[in-house]
Amino acid sequence: MAEKISQETVIKVSRLARLSLTSDEAEKMTSQLAGMLEHFRDIDALDLADVEPMTQPYPLKNVLREDVVAPSLDRDEVLGQAPAAESGRFRVPPTIGFDV
Amino acid sequence: MQKLVEIASNVSNGTLSASAVVEQYLAQISAREPEIHAFNLVTADQARLDAAKIDIDIKAGKEVGALAGVPIALKDNMCTRGVETTCSSKILQGWKPPYDATVVTKLRAAGAVIVGKTNLDEFAMGSSTENSAFGPTRNPHDISRVPGGSSGGSAAAVSAGFAAASLGSDTGGSIRQPAALCGVVGVKPTYGLVSRYGLVAFASSLDQIGPFTNDVRDAATLLEVISGHDPMDSTSIPQPAPSLVSVLDQGVKGMRIGRVTDLPEGCETDVLERLEAAFDALRSAGATIVDVELPSLQYCLTAYYLIAPAEASSNLARYDGVRYGNRVDAADLNAMYAATREAGFGEEVKRRIMLGTYALSAGYYDAYYGKALKVRRLISDDFARAYKDVDTILTPTSPSTAFKFGSKTENPLAMYLCDVFTIPTNLAGHPAMSVPFGVGLDSMPVGVQVLASTLGEQAMFKVAAELERAS
């Protein structure tokens, strides 16, 4: 399995997860994640080559409903709970022209 | 403690008014809630209105449901239209869902009176309710101890007499472990038996809603009400739910009960003694105890703490400050996402999002998440082999009785170990329930866990009912 997790990796992962961890948080997180990942190495001993992954317990496939019109959520009630809404839509800060 | 079935029967036949019942429970909430903190929100006014409506319906001769006038508390991760639903997280504080969860619709249709929304570990991540953004819940048996988690508020609400029953959700033990620690019955049904429409998602291949009650009959009654196929949940099992109340008096004569010979280590001896007493009771009642091996069980913690955080990191991506919940303003969209999530999520939630994002990220996916899914298959296969020889399996619910506040908060792994006996059930998608069975050396409640195979609820409830008769 992989090498010990570094603080640099933790910061990279926090960006992927859209979390802006403080440096104290990143430091504590690095040591805690390292401890957990060390414990999780117990499964390295298993031979899993021929084992089929299990993604869900009760395999249902292609669950579709009948294509009939049914009531949906009330738009004003939904937008009424949004942090910012305008003209029947969610309002967000600028999405282009900034570093991502 | 009043039984749910007695309340419903007395309210239905007019010997008890729903209003009187709800007042009695609200009085108990007023008396003890300040020290217990089971609730994020008590909906007293609405509960009084709902109870009055039931009394009017009964006087008018209208048909009322199986839960007429029964006060029920809901874990605060189940959507209630127009009523704040927080998941005990700052990021959702103040959010009023635009719809009811299917279980809420079913409860109302059956005449239940919802008395409030109960506290939990933030987004159901934890085993003690110490991760709630709004402060911990205390164990009604000893307020210096945790009630367990994550559904600690729902367990404490029933244990303290704040509600005749409650609903919780169980992703890795979040119903059964607090039920054991608070001395009540808690059921995690088969994956897909109860609709999750309107349950705030944590780990979608593991989450399931289930009841907390004072006894096994109440649990069977409540589970029958909330079970069944729901087109709004694509993981809902499209077949009729098993009848449960009808099997409770059948006994366990001739049943084969599994004893796990290679149980993971770390269980307190007083808890193991109660488990042995449970085997003795079932043997006396005519069951056969059969040894079973579940060798992959020792890897369940690793599989679970990779799979559940991976799914959580994906599910919790929706808390982005755009459609619901709280936002921290920033100059551009990505900065707003990060500031919102940094301020809105607590420490444990961030830890699991980080762990899950890491386990799913390029270069690590195969080593962690991919392997965990294969281990999940091994655990499921172990159970399938075992259930050829037995009808149910008995294990402890929790490795210890309720522990003191703060004793595990600095060591996440120590907290995760609380779930070692409950996690395998979720990974396999099976049902399991915790039944109170005496007390430990510290006089705190001990729960015994009854496990069964997919849709094996009838066998599970037969054994649970027998244990209750023997306790």
Interface residues (C-beta under 8 A of the other chain):
Chain A: M1 A2 I5 T9 V10 V13 S14 R15 L16 A17 R18 L19 S20 L21 E25 M29 Q32 L33 G35 M36 L37 H39 F40 D42 I43 L46 L48 V51 E52 P53 M54 T55 Q56 P57 Y58 L60 V63 R65 L73 D74 E77 V78 Q81 A82 P83 A84 F90 V92 P93 P94 T95 G97 F98 V100
Chain B: W95 K96 P97 P98 Y99 T190 Y191 G192 S205 P231 S234 T235 I237 P238 Q298 Y299 L301 T302 A303 Y305 L306 S313 A317 D320 G321 V322 R323 Y324 G325 N326 R327 D329 A330 A331 D332 L333 N334 A335 M336 Y337 A338 A339 R341 E342 F345 K350 R351 I353 M354 L355 T357 Y358 S361 G363 Y364 A367 Y368 G370 K371 A372 L373 K374 V375 R376 R377 L378 S380 P412 L413 L427 A428 G429 H430 T454
